[in-house]
Amino acid sequence: FAVRFDLNQPTLQKIQHTAVTKSGKKMVSFDLLSLPLYMVEELPRLLDQYRLEF
């Protein structure tokens, strides 16, 4: 799970990415919550909600 703040509308995306490690390439998957800057104070509430639903 990852969070980023930007200027776009709130979104929750499933992300797949190839990471390079010492042992080779690995496919990693995670949820990315993107929030507009004005919602920074909502993060604790949104994290609690995410934990309950997933």
PDB file of N, CA, C and O in Angstrom:
ATOM      1  N   PHE A   1       0.850  -1.169   0.000  1.00  0.00           N
ATOM      2  CA  PHE A   1       0.000   0.000   0.000  1.00  0.00           C
ATOM      3  C   PHE A   1       0.891   1.226   0.000  1.00  0.00           C
ATOM      4  O   PHE A   1       1.878   1.283   0.733  1.00  0.00           O
ATOM      5  N   ALA A   2       0.546   2.209  -0.822  1.00  0.00           N
ATOM      6  CA  ALA A   2       1.317   3.451  -0.893  1.00  0.00           C
ATOM      7  C   ALA A   2       0.351   4.623  -1.022  1.00  0.00           C
ATOM      8  O   ALA A   2      -0.762   4.484  -1.530  1.00  0.00           O
ATOM      9  N   VAL A   3       0.804   5.774  -0.551  1.00  0.00           N
ATOM     10  CA  VAL A   3       0.008   7.001  -0.624  1.00  0.00           C
ATOM     11  C   VAL A   3       0.855   8.077  -1.280  1.00  0.00           C
ATOM     12  O   VAL A   3       2.046   8.209  -0.995  1.00  0.00           O
ATOM     13  N   ARG A   4       0.227   8.842  -2.160  1.00  0.00           N
ATOM     14  CA  ARG A   4       0.901  10.019  -2.715  1.00  0.00           C
ATOM     15  C   ARG A   4      -0.077  11.179  -2.696  1.00  0.00           C
ATOM     16  O   ARG A   4      -1.292  10.997  -2.779  1.00  0.00           O
ATOM     17  N   PHE A   5       0.473  12.355  -2.585  1.00  0.00           N
ATOM     18  CA  PHE A   5      -0.323  13.580  -2.624  1.00  0.00           C
ATOM     19  C   PHE A   5       0.044  14.335  -3.886  1.00  0.00           C
ATOM     20  O   PHE A   5       1.220  14.521  -4.200  1.00  0.00           O
ATOM     21  N   ASP A   6      -0.989  14.771  -4.609  1.00  0.00           N
ATOM     22  CA  ASP A   6      -0.785  15.535  -5.835  1.00  0.00           C
ATOM     23  C   ASP A   6      -1.954  16.498  -6.000  1.00  0.00           C
ATOM     24  O   ASP A   6      -2.657  16.782  -5.031  1.00  0.00           O
ATOM     25  N   LEU A   7      -2.168  16.994  -7.187  1.00  0.00           N
ATOM     26  CA  LEU A   7      -3.236  17.967  -7.420  1.00  0.00           C
ATOM     27  C   LEU A   7      -4.445  17.359  -8.123  1.00  0.00           C
ATOM     28  O   LEU A   7      -5.363  18.083  -8.509  1.00  0.00           O
ATOM     29  N   ASN A   8      -4.453  16.038  -8.294  1.00  0.00           N
ATOM     30  CA  ASN A   8      -5.545  15.366  -9.002  1.00  0.00           C
ATOM     31  C   ASN A   8      -6.650  14.931  -8.048  1.00  0.00           C
ATOM     32  O   ASN A   8      -6.517  15.041  -6.830  1.00  0.00           O
ATOM     33  N   GLN A   9      -7.747  14.435  -8.624  1.00  0.00           N
ATOM     34  CA  GLN A   9      -8.858  13.902  -7.836  1.00  0.00           C
ATOM     35  C   GLN A   9      -8.408  12.641  -7.089  1.00  0.00           C
ATOM     36  O   GLN A   9      -7.469  11.975  -7.525  1.00  0.00           O
ATOM     37  N   PRO A  10      -9.060  12.304  -5.973  1.00  0.00           N
ATOM     38  CA  PRO A  10      -8.702  11.086  -5.240  1.00  0.00           C
ATOM     39  C   PRO A  10      -8.927   9.835  -6.098  1.00  0.00           C
ATOM     40  O   PRO A  10      -9.944   9.710  -6.780  1.00  0.00           O
ATOM     41  N   THR A  11      -7.963   8.920  -6.049  1.00  0.00           N
ATOM     42  CA  THR A  11      -8.085   7.647  -6.757  1.00  0.00           C
ATOM     43  C   THR A  11      -7.416   6.547  -5.939  1.00  0.00           C
ATOM     44  O   THR A  11      -6.508   6.803  -5.149  1.00  0.00           O
ATOM     45  N   LEU A  12      -7.883   5.327  -6.146  1.00  0.00           N
ATOM     46  CA  LEU A  12      -7.235   4.136  -5.603  1.00  0.00           C
ATOM     47  C   LEU A  12      -6.972   3.228  -6.789  1.00  0.00           C
ATOM     48  O   LEU A  12      -7.904   2.785  -7.459  1.00  0.00           O
ATOM     49  N   GLN A  13      -5.690   2.948  -7.050  1.00  0.00           N
ATOM     50  CA  GLN A  13      -5.302   2.168  -8.222  1.00  0.00           C
ATOM     51  C   GLN A  13      -4.528   0.926  -7.805  1.00  0.00           C
ATOM     52  O   GLN A  13      -3.789   0.942  -6.821  1.00  0.00           O
ATOM     53  N   LYS A  14      -4.707  -0.146  -8.563  1.00  0.00           N
ATOM     54  CA  LYS A  14      -3.861  -1.334  -8.425  1.00  0.00           C
ATOM     55  C   LYS A  14      -2.658  -1.123  -9.341  1.00  0.00           C
ATOM     56  O   LYS A  14      -2.818  -0.906 -10.542  1.00  0.00           O
ATOM     57  N   ILE A  15      -1.465  -1.187  -8.779  1.00  0.00           N
ATOM     58  CA  ILE A  15      -0.238  -0.919  -9.526  1.00  0.00           C
ATOM     59  C   ILE A  15       0.584  -2.199  -9.621  1.00  0.00           C
ATOM     60  O   ILE A  15       0.706  -2.937  -8.644  1.00  0.00           O
ATOM     61  N   GLN A  16       1.145  -2.458 -10.792  1.00  0.00           N
ATOM     62  CA  GLN A  16       2.118  -3.528 -10.983  1.00  0.00           C
ATOM     63  C   GLN A  16       3.373  -2.887 -11.545  1.00  0.00           C
ATOM     64  O   GLN A  16       3.318  -2.076 -12.469  1.00  0.00           O
ATOM     65  N   HIS A  17       4.509  -3.268 -10.968  1.00  0.00           N
ATOM     66  CA  HIS A  17       5.770  -2.649 -11.355  1.00  0.00           C
ATOM     67  C   HIS A  17       6.874  -3.696 -11.273  1.00  0.00           C
ATOM     68  O   HIS A  17       6.837  -4.582 -10.420  1.00  0.00           O
ATOM     69  N   THR A  18       7.840  -3.591 -12.148  1.00  0.00           N
ATOM     70  CA  THR A  18       9.004  -4.463 -12.081  1.00  0.00           C
ATOM     71  C   THR A  18      10.101  -3.749 -11.308  1.00  0.00           C
ATOM     72  O   THR A  18      10.529  -2.656 -11.680  1.00  0.00           O
ATOM     73  N   ALA A  19      10.549  -4.375 -10.233  1.00  0.00           N
ATOM     74  CA  ALA A  19      11.627  -3.820  -9.419  1.00  0.00           C
ATOM     75  C   ALA A  19      12.891  -4.636  -9.660  1.00  0.00           C
ATOM     76  O   ALA A  19      12.844  -5.863  -9.752  1.00  0.00           O
ATOM     77  N   VAL A  20      14.017  -3.944  -9.762  1.00  0.00           N
ATOM     78  CA  VAL A  20      15.296  -4.616  -9.960  1.00  0.00           C
ATOM     79  C   VAL A  20      15.971  -4.760  -8.597  1.00  0.00           C
ATOM     80  O   VAL A  20      16.159  -3.777  -7.881  1.00  0.00           O
ATOM     81  N   THR A  21      16.332  -5.992  -8.249  1.00  0.00           N
ATOM     82  CA  THR A  21      17.017  -6.277  -6.988  1.00  0.00           C
ATOM     83  C   THR A  21      18.336  -6.981  -7.287  1.00  0.00           C
ATOM     84  O   THR A  21      18.633  -7.289  -8.441  1.00  0.00           O
ATOM     85  N   LYS A  22      19.115  -7.231  -6.259  1.00  0.00           N
ATOM     86  CA  LYS A  22      20.381  -7.952  -6.443  1.00  0.00           C
ATOM     87  C   LYS A  22      20.152  -9.348  -7.002  1.00  0.00           C
ATOM     88  O   LYS A  22      20.999  -9.887  -7.714  1.00  0.00           O
ATOM     89  N   SER A  23      19.003  -9.929  -6.676  1.00  0.00           N
ATOM     90  CA  SER A  23      18.712 -11.286  -7.155  1.00  0.00           C
ATOM     91  C   SER A  23      17.962 -11.300  -8.493  1.00  0.00           C
ATOM     92  O   SER A  23      17.551 -12.360  -8.965  1.00  0.00           O
ATOM     93  N   GLY A  24      17.789 -10.140  -9.090  1.00  0.00           N
ATOM     94  CA  GLY A  24      17.121 -10.074 -10.388  1.00  0.00           C
ATOM     95  C   GLY A  24      15.869  -9.217 -10.358  1.00  0.00           C
ATOM     96  O   GLY A  24      15.615  -8.493  -9.396  1.00  0.00           O
ATOM     97  N   LYS A  25      15.098  -9.311 -11.423  1.00  0.00           N
ATOM     98  CA  LYS A  25      13.865  -8.527 -11.526  1.00  0.00           C
ATOM     99  C   LYS A  25      12.724  -9.244 -10.817  1.00  0.00           C
ATOM    100  O   LYS A  25      12.605 -10.467 -10.878  1.00  0.00           O
ATOM    101  N   LYS A  26      11.889  -8.459 -10.145  1.00  0.00           N
ATOM    102  CA  LYS A  26      10.713  -9.003  -9.464  1.00  0.00           C
ATOM    103  C   LYS A  26       9.513  -8.143  -9.785  1.00  0.00           C
ATOM    104  O   LYS A  26       9.601  -6.915  -9.814  1.00  0.00           O
ATOM    105  N   MET A  27       8.387  -8.798 -10.027  1.00  0.00           N
ATOM    106  CA  MET A  27       7.131  -8.084 -10.237  1.00  0.00           C
ATOM    107  C   MET A  27       6.511  -7.820  -8.869  1.00  0.00           C
ATOM    108  O   MET A  27       6.339  -8.741  -8.071  1.00  0.00           O
ATOM    109  N   VAL A  28       6.180  -6.569  -8.606  1.00  0.00           N
ATOM    110  CA  VAL A  28       5.525  -6.204  -7.348  1.00  0.00           C
ATOM    111  C   VAL A  28       4.175  -5.581  -7.666  1.00  0.00           C
ATOM    112  O   VAL A  28       4.011  -4.898  -8.678  1.00  0.00           O
ATOM    113  N   SER A  29       3.215  -5.825  -6.790  1.00  0.00           N
ATOM    114  CA  SER A  29       1.869  -5.272  -6.934  1.00  0.00           C
ATOM    115  C   SER A  29       1.484  -4.591  -5.635  1.00  0.00           C
ATOM    116  O   SER A  29       1.798  -5.082  -4.551  1.00  0.00           O
ATOM    117  N   PHE A  30       0.805  -3.464  -5.743  1.00  0.00           N
ATOM    118  CA  PHE A  30       0.356  -2.749  -4.552  1.00  0.00           C
ATOM    119  C   PHE A  30      -0.780  -1.810  -4.920  1.00  0.00           C
ATOM    120  O   PHE A  30      -0.987  -1.494  -6.091  1.00  0.00           O
ATOM    121  N   ASP A  31      -1.510  -1.370  -3.909  1.00  0.00           N
ATOM    122  CA  ASP A  31      -2.550  -0.360  -4.085  1.00  0.00           C
ATOM    123  C   ASP A  31      -1.932   1.014  -3.871  1.00  0.00           C
ATOM    124  O   ASP A  31      -1.164   1.216  -2.930  1.00  0.00           O
ATOM    125  N   LEU A  32      -2.267   1.951  -4.739  1.00  0.00           N
ATOM    126  CA  LEU A  32      -1.780   3.324  -4.634  1.00  0.00           C
ATOM    127  C   LEU A  32      -2.966   4.253  -4.432  1.00  0.00           C
ATOM    128  O   LEU A  32      -3.833   4.376  -5.297  1.00  0.00           O
ATOM    129  N   LEU A  33      -2.987   4.899  -3.285  1.00  0.00           N
ATOM    130  CA  LEU A  33      -4.010   5.891  -2.974  1.00  0.00           C
ATOM    131  C   LEU A  33      -3.440   7.265  -3.291  1.00  0.00           C
ATOM    132  O   LEU A  33      -2.475   7.702  -2.665  1.00  0.00           O
ATOM    133  N   SER A  34      -4.034   7.940  -4.258  1.00  0.00           N
ATOM    134  CA  SER A  34      -3.622   9.296  -4.620  1.00  0.00           C
ATOM    135  C   SER A  34      -4.650  10.272  -4.067  1.00  0.00           C
ATOM    136  O   SER A  34      -5.852  10.129  -4.294  1.00  0.00           O
ATOM    137  N   LEU A  35      -4.160  11.259  -3.343  1.00  0.00           N
ATOM    138  CA  LEU A  35      -5.042  12.250  -2.728  1.00  0.00           C
ATOM    139  C   LEU A  35      -4.588  13.651  -3.087  1.00  0.00           C
ATOM    140  O   LEU A  35      -3.388  13.905  -3.200  1.00  0.00           O
ATOM    141  N   PRO A  36      -5.537  14.567  -3.268  1.00  0.00           N
ATOM    142  CA  PRO A  36      -5.155  15.962  -3.463  1.00  0.00           C
ATOM    143  C   PRO A  36      -4.589  16.516  -2.152  1.00  0.00           C
ATOM    144  O   PRO A  36      -4.914  16.032  -1.068  1.00  0.00           O
ATOM    145  N   LEU A  37      -3.759  17.511  -2.270  1.00  0.00           N
ATOM    146  CA  LEU A  37      -3.073  18.070  -1.099  1.00  0.00           C
ATOM    147  C   LEU A  37      -4.022  18.514   0.000  1.00  0.00           C
ATOM    148  O   LEU A  37      -3.697  18.399   1.182  1.00  0.00           O
ATOM    149  N   TYR A  38      -5.195  19.022  -0.372  1.00  0.00           N
ATOM    150  CA  TYR A  38      -6.114  19.526   0.650  1.00  0.00           C
ATOM    151  C   TYR A  38      -6.704  18.407   1.509  1.00  0.00           C
ATOM    152  O   TYR A  38      -7.344  18.692   2.522  1.00  0.00           O
ATOM    153  N   MET A  39      -6.505  17.141   1.130  1.00  0.00           N
ATOM    154  CA  MET A  39      -7.051  16.019   1.901  1.00  0.00           C
ATOM    155  C   MET A  39      -6.030  15.381   2.845  1.00  0.00           C
ATOM    156  O   MET A  39      -6.279  14.300   3.377  1.00  0.00           O
ATOM    157  N   VAL A  40      -4.899  16.027   3.056  1.00  0.00           N
ATOM    158  CA  VAL A  40      -3.855  15.442   3.901  1.00  0.00           C
ATOM    159  C   VAL A  40      -4.377  15.118   5.301  1.00  0.00           C
ATOM    160  O   VAL A  40      -3.968  14.120   5.894  1.00  0.00           O
ATOM    161  N   GLU A  41      -5.261  15.937   5.829  1.00  0.00           N
ATOM    162  CA  GLU A  41      -5.793  15.698   7.173  1.00  0.00           C
ATOM    163  C   GLU A  41      -6.756  14.514   7.215  1.00  0.00           C
ATOM    164  O   GLU A  41      -7.062  14.012   8.296  1.00  0.00           O
ATOM    165  N   GLU A  42      -7.232  14.064   6.071  1.00  0.00           N
ATOM    166  CA  GLU A  42      -8.154  12.931   6.002  1.00  0.00           C
ATOM    167  C   GLU A  42      -7.431  11.581   5.983  1.00  0.00           C
ATOM    168  O   GLU A  42      -8.071  10.535   6.088  1.00  0.00           O
ATOM    169  N   LEU A  43      -6.121  11.600   5.851  1.00  0.00           N
ATOM    170  CA  LEU A  43      -5.380  10.351   5.692  1.00  0.00           C
ATOM    171  C   LEU A  43      -5.626   9.343   6.820  1.00  0.00           C
ATOM    172  O   LEU A  43      -5.883   8.179   6.511  1.00  0.00           O
ATOM    173  N   PRO A  44      -5.565   9.709   8.099  1.00  0.00           N
ATOM    174  CA  PRO A  44      -5.819   8.699   9.144  1.00  0.00           C
ATOM    175  C   PRO A  44      -7.193   8.032   9.008  1.00  0.00           C
ATOM    176  O   PRO A  44      -7.302   6.816   9.164  1.00  0.00           O
ATOM    177  N   ARG A  45      -8.216   8.793   8.725  1.00  0.00           N
ATOM    178  CA  ARG A  45      -9.562   8.235   8.561  1.00  0.00           C
ATOM    179  C   ARG A  45      -9.626   7.307   7.347  1.00  0.00           C
ATOM    180  O   ARG A  45     -10.219   6.230   7.414  1.00  0.00           O
ATOM    181  N   LEU A  46      -9.018   7.726   6.248  1.00  0.00           N
ATOM    182  CA  LEU A  46      -9.036   6.914   5.038  1.00  0.00           C
ATOM    183  C   LEU A  46      -8.246   5.616   5.216  1.00  0.00           C
ATOM    184  O   LEU A  46      -8.638   4.576   4.687  1.00  0.00           O
ATOM    185  N   LEU A  47      -7.148   5.671   5.951  1.00  0.00           N
ATOM    186  CA  LEU A  47      -6.382   4.453   6.225  1.00  0.00           C
ATOM    187  C   LEU A  47      -7.191   3.477   7.069  1.00  0.00           C
ATOM    188  O   LEU A  47      -7.176   2.273   6.813  1.00  0.00           O
ATOM    189  N   ASP A  48      -7.893   3.989   8.070  1.00  0.00           N
ATOM    190  CA  ASP A  48      -8.760   3.130   8.883  1.00  0.00           C
ATOM    191  C   ASP A  48      -9.829   2.475   8.021  1.00  0.00           C
ATOM    192  O   ASP A  48     -10.104   1.284   8.165  1.00  0.00           O
ATOM    193  N   GLN A  49     -10.424   3.241   7.135  1.00  0.00           N
ATOM    194  CA  GLN A  49     -11.461   2.710   6.245  1.00  0.00           C
ATOM    195  C   GLN A  49     -10.878   1.652   5.310  1.00  0.00           C
ATOM    196  O   GLN A  49     -11.502   0.616   5.080  1.00  0.00           O
ATOM    197  N   TYR A  50      -9.695   1.905   4.775  1.00  0.00           N
ATOM    198  CA  TYR A  50      -9.035   0.943   3.883  1.00  0.00           C
ATOM    199  C   TYR A  50      -8.781  -0.372   4.619  1.00  0.00           C
ATOM    200  O   TYR A  50      -9.029  -1.448   4.076  1.00  0.00           O
ATOM    201  N   ARG A  51      -8.288  -0.284   5.848  1.00  0.00           N
ATOM    202  CA  ARG A  51      -8.006  -1.494   6.637  1.00  0.00           C
ATOM    203  C   ARG A  51      -9.267  -2.320   6.867  1.00  0.00           C
ATOM    204  O   ARG A  51      -9.215  -3.550   6.844  1.00  0.00           O
ATOM    205  N   LEU A  52     -10.384  -1.662   7.086  1.00  0.00           N
ATOM    206  CA  LEU A  52     -11.638  -2.377   7.322  1.00  0.00           C
ATOM    207  C   LEU A  52     -12.163  -3.065   6.064  1.00  0.00           C
ATOM    208  O   LEU A  52     -12.757  -4.140   6.145  1.00  0.00           O
ATOM    209  N   GLU A  53     -11.948  -2.454   4.914  1.00  0.00           N
ATOM    210  CA  GLU A  53     -12.500  -2.978   3.662  1.00  0.00           C
ATOM    211  C   GLU A  53     -11.595  -3.995   2.979  1.00  0.00           C
ATOM    212  O   GLU A  53     -12.078  -4.847   2.234  1.00  0.00           O
ATOM    213  N   PHE A  54     -10.300  -3.919   3.220  1.00  0.00           N
ATOM    214  CA  PHE A  54      -9.367  -4.809   2.524  1.00  0.00           C
ATOM    215  C   PHE A  54      -8.637  -5.597   3.544  1.00  0.00           C
ATOM    216  O   PHE A  54      -7.790  -6.421   3.198  1.00  0.00           O
TER     217      PHE A  54
END
